[in-house]
Amino acid sequence: MCTSGSPSSPLQAAETPVREVQAAIERVAGKAAEWAALPATEKSSLLKQCLLRLRSRSDELVLAACMARGYDPCSSEHAHLVADAVLLTSTVSLWLKGGIDLLESLASTGHPSGGDHVATRPDGSWRVCFKPTHKKWFMGSCITEIVGRGEIRQYNPLDASPSVIGVLGAGNTEILNDIIDPLCRQNSVVVYISNPV
């Protein structure tokens, strides 16, 4: 994974003209109805393709994450930071598996799997935990949780109307579940703007 010539400072992204940003948002928004209408089996198949690509290109993803943050993968001083970037691939894998499990449950039963445990939180919201999948994934099992407010009731995300969700990256990391979660649980397409830091 260590690649000579890795930059020691973060890559600087060129500023994108507003018209190009607007055009990109419109392209994504234009796919909302198409995504919402896709059967769960087809959505699951697309996420499985993402999972396979993640597996085959994980070294590239780690290197890109290091380069974007100015981490030198060959430096022992940056080893703990590089380890965080390696963890990213495993975490994204688990998020994808959670989405696949949900979509496969929707395809086979018409509704999400039932919660294994419901706990009330101090702020009045509730957390539903689901049993880990029994599938043997290449990076472990998936455990899913949902946090919500109001009445606890069963729902089918595929019944949701087409929509667009915008996510603005923040902090010093990428939370790709901000894309995966709306795709699967809200039937939405997502416009994601990465944090430039």
C-alpha positions in Angstrom: 0.0 0.0 0.0 3.0 2.3 0.6 3.5 4.3 -2.6 6.6 6.4 -3.1 5.9 9.9 -4.2 2.8 10.2 -2.1 2.0 13.9 -1.4 2.8 15.2 2.1 0.2 17.9 1.9 -3.6 17.7 1.1 -4.7 17.9 -2.5 -6.3 21.2 -3.3 -9.5 20.9 -5.2 -10.2 23.4 -7.9 -13.2 25.7 -7.3 -16.2 24.5 -9.4 -18.2 27.1 -11.2 -21.7 27.5 -9.8 -23.4 26.5 -13.1 -21.6 23.2 -13.0 -22.7 22.5 -9.5 -26.3 23.4 -10.4 -26.1 21.1 -13.4 -24.8 18.2 -11.3 -27.6 18.7 -8.8 -30.2 18.7 -11.6 -28.7 15.5 -13.0 -29.0 13.7 -9.7 -32.5 15.2 -9.0 -33.6 14.0 -12.5 -32.9 10.4 -11.4 -35.1 10.6 -8.3 -38.2 9.0 -9.8 -36.1 6.3 -11.6 -34.4 5.3 -8.4 -37.6 5.3 -6.4 -39.3 3.1 -9.0 -36.5 0.5 -9.1 -37.5 -2.8 -7.4 -35.6 -3.7 -4.2 -33.8 -6.6 -6.0 -32.3 -4.2 -8.5 -31.3 -1.7 -5.8 -29.7 -4.6 -3.9 -27.8 -5.7 -7.0 -26.4 -2.3 -7.5 -25.2 -2.1 -3.8 -23.6 -5.6 -4.2 -21.7 -4.3 -7.2 -20.5 -1.4 -5.1 -19.4 -3.9 -2.4 -17.4 -5.9 -4.9 -15.7 -2.8 -6.3 -14.9 -1.7 -2.8 -13.3 -5.1 -2.2 -11.3 -5.0 -5.4 -10.1 -1.4 -5.1 -9.8 -1.0 -1.3 -6.0 -0.2 -1.6 -6.8 2.6 -4.0 -9.5 4.0 -1.7 -7.1 4.0 1.2 -4.4 5.7 -0.8 -6.9 8.3 -2.1 -8.1 9.0 1.5 -4.5 9.4 2.6 -3.6 11.7 -0.2 -6.7 13.9 0.3 -5.7 14.4 3.9 -2.0 14.8 3.4 -1.1 11.5 5.1 2.0 9.8 3.9 1.3 6.1 3.8 5.0 5.3 3.9 5.7 7.4 7.1 5.7 5.7 10.5 4.7 9.1 12.0 1.4 8.9 10.0 0.8 5.2 10.7 -2.2 5.8 13.1 -3.8 8.2 10.5 -3.3 5.6 7.7 -4.9 3.0 10.0 -8.0 5.3 10.2 -8.1 5.4 6.4 -7.9 1.6 6.3 -10.8 1.3 8.7 -12.9 3.4 6.3 -13.1 0.6 3.8 -14.3 -1.9 6.5 -16.9 0.6 7.8 -18.3 1.4 4.3 -18.5 -2.3 3.7 -20.7 -2.7 6.8 -22.9 0.2 5.7 -23.4 -1.3 2.3 -24.2 -4.7 3.8 -26.8 -3.1 6.0 -28.4 -1.6 2.9 -28.3 -4.9 1.1 -29.9 -6.7 4.0 -32.7 -4.2 4.2 -33.4 -4.3 0.4 -33.3 -8.1 0.4 -35.8 -8.2 3.3 -38.1 -5.8 1.4 -37.8 -8.0 -1.7 -38.6 -11.2 0.0 -41.2 -10.2 2.6 -42.4 -6.7 1.5 -41.2 -5.1 4.7 -38.0 -4.5 6.7 -37.0 -7.1 9.2 -38.5 -6.7 12.7 -36.5 -5.1 15.4 -34.8 -7.4 17.9 -34.7 -4.8 20.8 -36.3 -1.4 21.3 -34.8 1.0 23.9 -36.0 4.4 24.9 -33.3 7.1 24.9 -33.0 9.9 27.5 -34.1 12.6 25.0 -37.4 10.8 24.3 -36.3 9.2 21.0 -35.9 5.4 20.6 -33.4 3.0 19.2 -34.3 -0.2 17.4 -31.6 -2.8 17.1 -31.7 -5.6 14.6 -30.2 -9.0 14.8 -26.9 -9.4 12.9 -27.2 -10.9 9.5 -26.3 -14.6 9.3 -24.6 -14.0 5.9 -20.9 -14.6 5.7 -19.7 -11.3 4.2 -16.1 -10.8 3.3 -15.6 -8.2 6.1 -17.8 -9.6 8.8 -21.5 -9.4 9.7 -23.7 -6.4 9.7 -25.5 -5.0 12.7 -28.2 -2.4 12.0 -29.7 0.2 14.3 -32.4 2.8 13.7 -32.9 5.9 15.9 -36.3 7.7 15.6 -38.9 9.8 17.3 -42.6 9.6 17.7 -44.7 6.4 17.3 -42.8 3.2 16.7 -44.4 1.5 13.6 -43.4 -0.6 10.7 -42.8 1.1 7.4 -41.7 0.2 3.9 -39.1 2.6 2.4 -40.1 1.7 -1.1 -43.5 3.4 -0.5 -41.8 6.8 0.0 -42.2 9.3 -2.8 -39.2 10.2 -5.0 -37.0 12.8 -3.3 -33.6 14.4 -3.3 -31.4 14.8 -0.2 -28.4 17.1 0.0 -25.5 16.3 2.3 -22.7 18.7 3.0 -19.6 17.0 4.3 -18.2 18.2 7.6 -15.4 17.3 9.9 -12.2 15.6 8.8 -13.7 12.4 7.5 -16.2 11.1 4.9 -19.4 9.6 6.3 -20.5 7.7 3.2 -23.5 6.3 5.1 -25.0 9.7 4.6 -25.4 8.5 1.0 -26.2 4.8 1.6 -28.8 5.4 4.3 -31.1 7.8 2.3 -30.8 5.5 -0.8 -32.0 2.5 1.1 -34.2 3.8 4.0 -35.7 6.9 2.4 -35.9 5.9 -1.3 -34.0 9.1 -2.1 -31.2 10.1 -4.4 -28.4 12.0 -2.8 -26.3 15.1 -3.7 -23.1 14.8 -1.7 -20.6 17.5 -1.4 -17.5 16.3 0.3 -15.8 18.3 3.0 -12.7 20.0 1.5 -10.6 19.6 4.6 
